[in-house]
Amino acid sequence: MRVDTKKLSLIQHILLTEDEALLDQIRQLLAVVPQGQVIGWDSLSEVEKQAIEEGLAQSERGEGRAHEEVMAEYRAKYGI
């Protein structure tokens, strides 16, 4: 996917959402990470590291869902 297409897709998702918590998270993410900066493992909080490790463990146990499946459900739900 081209960068312009990704940007437009994100903008569309942001415009369609009514989830204020999600919008706050996006705002915080954009405020915390200067453009071009990469966040490394060492810059994450312990809570963030634990959440990532738990997600990886869930995936290894087969508890995850395929990205394609989740996106198909999302597109069907929101008509995207």
C-alpha positions as CSV (number, residue, x, y, z in Angstrom):
1,M,0.0,0.0,0.0
2,R,1.4,3.4,-0.9
3,V,2.0,6.0,1.8
4,D,-0.7,8.3,0.4
5,T,-3.2,5.5,0.4
6,K,-2.3,4.7,4.0
7,K,-2.7,8.3,5.0
8,L,-6.1,8.6,3.4
9,S,-7.2,5.3,5.0
10,L,-6.2,6.6,8.4
11,I,-7.9,9.9,7.9
12,Q,-11.0,8.1,6.9
13,H,-11.0,5.9,10.0
14,I,-10.4,8.9,12.2
15,L,-13.2,10.9,10.7
16,L,-15.6,8.0,11.0
17,T,-14.9,7.0,14.6
18,E,-17.0,8.2,17.5
19,D,-14.6,6.6,20.0
20,E,-13.2,9.5,22.0
21,A,-10.8,7.3,23.8
22,L,-9.3,6.2,20.5
23,L,-9.0,9.8,19.4
24,D,-7.3,10.7,22.6
25,Q,-4.8,7.9,22.1
26,I,-4.1,9.0,18.6
27,R,-3.6,12.6,19.8
28,Q,-1.2,11.4,22.5
29,L,0.7,9.2,20.1
30,L,1.3,12.1,17.7
31,A,2.3,14.4,20.5
32,V,4.8,11.9,22.0
33,V,6.5,10.6,18.9
34,P,8.2,13.4,16.9
35,Q,8.0,12.8,13.1
36,G,10.7,10.4,12.0
37,Q,11.5,9.1,15.5
38,V,11.5,5.4,16.2
39,I,10.3,4.1,19.5
40,G,12.6,1.5,20.9
41,W,11.9,-1.3,23.4
42,D,13.9,0.5,26.1
43,S,11.8,3.6,25.8
44,L,8.6,1.7,26.6
45,S,7.1,1.6,30.1
46,E,7.0,-1.7,32.0
47,V,3.2,-1.8,31.5
48,E,3.6,-1.4,27.7
49,K,6.3,-4.1,27.6
50,Q,4.1,-6.5,29.6
51,A,1.2,-5.9,27.3
52,I,3.3,-6.6,24.2
53,E,4.7,-9.8,25.9
54,E,1.2,-10.9,26.8
55,G,0.0,-10.3,23.2
56,L,2.9,-12.4,21.9
57,A,2.1,-15.2,24.4
58,Q,-1.5,-15.2,23.3
59,S,-0.5,-15.4,19.7
60,E,1.8,-18.3,20.5
61,R,-1.1,-20.1,22.2
62,G,-3.2,-19.6,19.1
63,E,-5.5,-17.2,20.7
64,G,-5.2,-14.5,18.0
65,R,-7.2,-13.8,14.9
66,A,-5.8,-13.3,11.4
67,H,-5.4,-9.7,10.4
68,E,-7.4,-10.4,7.2
69,E,-10.3,-11.8,9.3
70,V,-10.4,-8.8,11.6
71,M,-10.2,-6.3,8.7
72,A,-13.0,-8.1,6.8
73,E,-15.2,-7.9,9.9
74,Y,-14.3,-4.2,10.3
75,R,-15.0,-3.3,6.7
76,A,-18.4,-5.1,6.8
77,K,-19.4,-3.4,10.0
78,Y,-18.3,0.1,8.9
79,G,-18.9,-0.2,5.1
80,I,-15.3,0.6,4.3
